[in-house]
């Protein structure tokens, strides 16, 4: 019987936001997906920019190939959370990292719905 649990992003401490310090690849660790090919992580990630000006966030989703693995979003300055990833799935220990064009002004948060077979 399939089930699911809500999990913290693995790069988070107790569910707290993750500060994106990196300005190039490899980015700051956000999450490492569940290992194997049976279970699946459904990933939800949002971001906020804590200072002006707006900052360009790049998510490395499971790899670093450009453009295949990159998700880019300009995060408005001081406007609260913006959803970046809404329910994409990942597995097999693949890694999500993030970097921005300005260090230490973007915070990333979210959660994972871990779906087990």
N, C-alpha and C positions, 0 to 999 in steps of 0.2 A: 504494500500500500504506500503510495507516494505521500509525502508530507513536506512541510517547510518550516523553517525557523528564521526569525529576523536576527541579523548579525550586525555588529559594528563593521565598518570598513577596517581592514586589518592594519592599515597604516595609522589608525586613530588610537588615541589613548582613552579608553572608557567612553567612546562616542564623541569626544571633543573634536572641534574643527582641526584640520591639518593645514599648517602654514606652508605655502608653496615657496620654498627658498631657492629652488633651482631656476636658472635663467637659460638653460640649454639641456639637451639630452645627455645623460639619462636624467629624467626629472625626479622630483620628490616622490617617494613611494606613497601611493594612495591605497592600493588593495592588491592582494594576491588571491586569485580565484581558487576555489576548491580543487583539490588534486583529482586526477582520474577523469574518466569520460562517462561516468554514471550520474553523478550529482551535478547540479547547475547552479551558478550564482546569477540571480537577477539583480542588477546593479542600478542604484539610484544615487546620483551625485549632483550636488548644487555647489555654487561658488559665490563669494562676495568679495568685492574690492574695498579695502578699508581706508583708502586714501585716494586723492586726486593725483593724476588724471586717470581715465580708464586704463585698464591693462589687458593685454592679449594673453589669454590662457590657452595652452596647448596640452591636451590630454593624449598620452601615449597609451592607446587601448589595446593591450595584449602584445604590443611590439613597438618598433620604432621606425618602420618603413614609411616614407613620405611618398604619396599621400595615403597609402593603404591603411595605416594604423592610427592616423592623427585626427583628432577632433579639435577644431579651433573655434574659440568664442571670445569676443571682446566683452569684458565684464565692466559694466558701468560703475563709476566711482560712487561709493557711499549710498547705494540704493537697495541694500538688502540682498537676499539670496536670489540667484538665477539658476534654474534647473539646466544642467549641462547634459546629463545622461538620465534618461527616463525609462528604465526597465530593459536595457540591453542585457544580453546574457553572455556569460563567459565561464570557462571551466579549464581543466587540465593544468592548473597551476600557473596560468598566464597572469601577467602583471600589468597593473594600471599605474602609470606615473604621470606627473604633471610638471610643467615648467611655464614660466611667464616672462614677458619682456621686462618686467620690473620685479626685483626680488622682494619677498616678504610683505607684499601688499594684498595678496589673494589668499583667502582661507577657503578650504574645500571641506564639505561635510556630506553626510548621507548615510546610507545603510544598504545592506544586502539581504535579499530574501533567498536563503539557501534552500533549494528544492532537491529533495532526496527521492530516489527511485524506490 
